[in-house]
Amino acid sequence: MEASDICRGELDIVVPWDEVHEESEKVLKSFRKQVRIPGFRPGKAPDSVIRMRYAQELRSEVIEKLIDRHFWKEAKEQDYQVIGTPKIRDIEFTDDQPFKFHAEFEIIPDFELKEYRRLQVPFVQPEVSDEEVEAEIERLRDQHSSFKNLDPRPLEDGDIAVVALKSEPVEGAPAIDQAETTLEIGSEETLEGFSNALRGKAPGEEVDFSVTYPEDFGNESLAGKSISFHAEVKGIRVKELPEVDDDFAADVGDFQTVDELKTKIREEIGAHKRRHAMEHAKDKIVDLLVEKHEFPVPDLLVNQQLRSRLERTARMFAQQGVDLENIQLDWKRLADEQRPRAIRDVKAGLLLERIAEVESIEADAAEVDAEVQRYAQRNRLTIAAARKQLADDGALENIESHLTNEKVMAFLFDEAEKIDPPVEEPSSEPAEAPASEEATAPAESAE
């Protein structure tokens, strides 16, 4: 049997004439109450007139009701886990004869659940170094810094340049025309082309220059493009950082001393690192589960997952201000690239669902209620209205499924055997540029 055949089912269904006749009479009775026929009082038109006038409508409704009832009844009896809507063909519907039809559909295949406890996953409780705490302190100092305007002089590294910036039009790239923007000369967060062009220039001076954006630049509409700019230096500022003392701690938050602030920072960094480490371990658990279970997955579910992933990609581009029509994205190529991941995600979902059944794991009603309440608050709805809206959209079921999957993953993580991660060998490749370079101006201010 072909692998794809395991995910497909077929049924030839025959409905006895007496059931067909009974359903036809029910539909006729319903029509009699609803239709309005000239010359007859409501509900008093003869059946022969209704049958003649609404023959096609009566036939369609009877067929729809019979197919819906008998297909799902037969599928349940055959223990098929049907997904999607069946394709119906070869309909036979004549007077005094059984009603027949053929249904083709996709199903969730049956598979043997292999061992899922005591999976070996790399995990160690992360620690927080003093250097990490100090780095966060420096970030907070920068966040609470102030700026001082300086008398005119040539710009040098460390200065904050205040400039008017305008770009020449480039196809597929956003136009940049900013009366005033700022960037730090020589900073890692400023593209080198901007620093080189402005270094040594004084307020009142103008300069024309070109900047080539890196191929991996965060905004894909600018990535790899060379853009010409005209800039006018309007002023110079320097950043003044606050002293790290108890007053600084009080300004940052509800802290009496710097030690209290550092303790809180250490706790938050630790919590973040633990979450990250656990998510990494859970991803590895999913990978191990998928590797241990070889079974085909329905095309319908894979295509749904692919569509969801591509929609997320489109939203990401839109949030970056990218016009999808201008960049001529090859959606087919992108879908082909993401198909293996979509298959993995579908298979993982089916495995987690099966484990939840075996272990009797399900979402708590209180947890579902809390999600509904958050949705209601965001959309200014009553709890009842929010629940109905979520149920009608199918989102309530998704919430329950998501919460259940989280519980299953927590269960698998607790059951897993934690081992030390492999020691990574030093890379001979040059270090990557700081991540912040992707989102700076003028990465940000010049987009």
JOGIJO-V530801 format. One record per residue. N is the residue number from 1. D_LAST is the distance of its C-alpha to the last C-alpha in Angstrom with 2 decimals. Layout:
n: <N:N>
d_last: <D_LAST:D_LAST>
//
This chain:
n: <1:2:3:4:5:6:7:8:9:10:11:12:13:14:15:16:17:18:19:20:21:22:23:24:25:26:27:28:29:30:31:32:33:34:35:36:37:38:39:40:41:42:43:44:45:46:47:48:49:50:51:52:53:54:55:56:57:58:59:60:61:62:63:64:65:66:67:68:69:70:71:72:73:74:75:76:77:78:79:80:81:82:83:84:85:86:87:88:89:90:91:92:93:94:95:96:97:98:99:100:101:102:103:104:105:106:107:108:109:110:111:112:113:114:115:116:117:118:119:120:121:122:123:124:125:126:127:128:129:130:131:132:133:134:135:136:137:138:139:140:141:142:143:144:145:146:147:148:149:150:151:152:153:154:155:156:157:158:159:160:161:162:163:164:165:166:167:168:169:170:171:172:173:174:175:176:177:178:179:180:181:182:183:184:185:186:187:188:189:190:191:192:193:194:195:196:197:198:199:200:201:202:203:204:205:206:207:208:209:210:211:212:213:214:215:216:217:218:219:220:221:222:223:224:225:226:227:228:229:230:231:232:233:234:235:236:237:238:239:240:241:242:243:244:245:246:247:248:249:250:251:252:253:254:255:256:257:258:259:260:261:262:263:264:265:266:267:268:269:270:271:272:273:274:275:276:277:278:279:280:281:282:283:284:285:286:287:288:289:290:291:292:293:294:295:296:297:298:299:300:301:302:303:304:305:306:307:308:309:310:311:312:313:314:315:316:317:318:319:320:321:322:323:324:325:326:327:328:329:330:331:332:333:334:335:336:337:338:339:340:341:342:343:344:345:346:347:348:349:350:351:352:353:354:355:356:357:358:359:360:361:362:363:364:365:366:367:368:369:370:371:372:373:374:375:376:377:378:379:380:381:382:383:384:385:386:387:388:389:390:391:392:393:394:395:396:397:398:399:400:401:402:403:404:405:406:407:408:409:410:411:412:413:414:415:416:417:418:419:420:421:422:423:424:425:426:427:428:429:430:431:432:433:434:435:436:437:438:439:440:441:442:443:444:445:446:447>
d_last: <55.22:51.71:49.03:47.36:50.75:50.82:47.92:49.69:52.74:55.13:57.77:60.59:61.61:64.82:65.48:69.20:70.30:71.53:68.02:66.61:69.27:68.64:64.90:65.63:67.91:65.30:62.72:65.37:66.29:62.69:62.38:65.69:64.30:61.09:61.99:63.50:65.99:67.75:71.46:71.15:70.53:67.49:68.36:71.66:70.75:72.79:71.10:72.09:70.22:67.06:67.26:67.66:64.97:62.33:63.36:59.91:58.22:61.01:60.79:57.01:57.13:60.08:58.41:55.15:57.08:59.34:56.56:54.46:57.45:59.16:56.16:54.82:58.39:59.17:55.87:56.61:60.17:58.98:56.54:53.50:50.08:48.64:44.92:43.55:45.80:48.78:49.36:52.72:55.01:58.71:59.52:63.25:64.24:67.74:70.46:72.84:70.83:68.55:64.84:63.07:59.50:57.50:54.28:51.70:49.00:46.83:47.95:46.89:49.12:51.61:51.09:52.86:51.06:51.49:51.50:48.41:49.71:49.69:46.82:45.90:42.35:40.83:40.29:40.99:40.43:37.51:38.14:36.01:36.30:36.50:33.55:31.34:32.58:31.95:28.39:27.76:29.56:27.24:24.18:25.90:26.72:23.11:22.27:25.13:24.54:24.64:23.33:25.72:25.15:26.88:28.81:27.29:27.62:25.76:22.81:23.81:22.66:22.21:21.26:18.35:17.04:16.16:14.44:13.44:10.65:10.50:9.84:12.66:12.56:12.54:14.11:12.41:8.80:6.58:7.53:6.07:9.09:9.56:13.26:13.11:11.03:12.74:12.96:16.19:17.86:19.23:17.89:17.55:14.25:12.87:12.60:15.93:14.92:13.41:16.53:18.88:17.81:18.05:21.01:24.12:22.58:23.97:22.97:23.51:22.68:20.14:18.93:17.57:16.33:14.68:12.69:13.47:11.37:14.00:15.51:15.20:11.52:10.68:8.17:10.88:9.32:8.11:11.26:13.96:12.54:13.41:11.37:13.19:12.13:14.42:14.52:17.25:18.42:19.53:20.97:21.67:21.97:23.54:23.39:26.81:27.64:30.49:33.73:34.50:37.51:38.89:37.15:33.79:34.89:35.85:32.48:30.68:33.00:36.62:38.00:41.07:40.56:38.13:40.23:39.63:35.86:36.08:38.32:35.90:33.01:35.30:36.19:32.66:31.56:34.79:34.25:30.73:32.11:35.09:33.02:30.94:34.19:35.90:33.15:33.30:37.09:37.01:34.81:37.46:40.19:38.68:38.45:42.11:43.21:41.65:43.20:46.60:46.66:46.86:46.84:45.06:42.67:42.59:40.20:39.49:38.10:36.10:34.54:33.76:32.04:30.10:29.00:27.88:25.85:24.18:23.43:21.74:19.61:18.69:17.87:15.64:13.58:13.66:12.52:9.32:8.88:10.54:13.31:16.29:18.23:15.98:15.90:19.72:20.14:23.79:24.78:28.35:27.49:25.28:28.22:30.67:28.74:28.60:32.21:33.91:31.84:32.59:36.28:36.21:34.74:37.35:40.16:39.09:39.11:42.61:43.87:42.65:44.23:47.50:47.56:47.02:50.06:52.21:51.38:51.46:48.00:46.36:43.94:45.60:45.94:44.72:41.46:40.93:41.85:39.30:36.49:37.83:37.96:34.31:33.38:35.68:34.15:30.55:31.71:34.42:37.25:40.73:41.45:43.69:41.17:38.41:40.83:41.91:38.39:37.48:40.80:40.44:37.02:38.36:35.93:38.85:40.24:36.88:36.82:40.36:39.61:36.60:38.70:41.58:39.52:38.31:41.97:42.99:40.41:41.65:45.18:44.43:42.73:45.77:48.12:46.33:47.75:45.23:45.33:43.67:40.48:41.03:40.41:37.35:38.16:35.97:33.46:33.86:30.23:27.92:26.07:22.58:19.66:18.97:17.18:14.91:13.38:11.58:9.59:9.10:7.29:7.14:6.17:5.56:5.85:3.77:0.00>
//
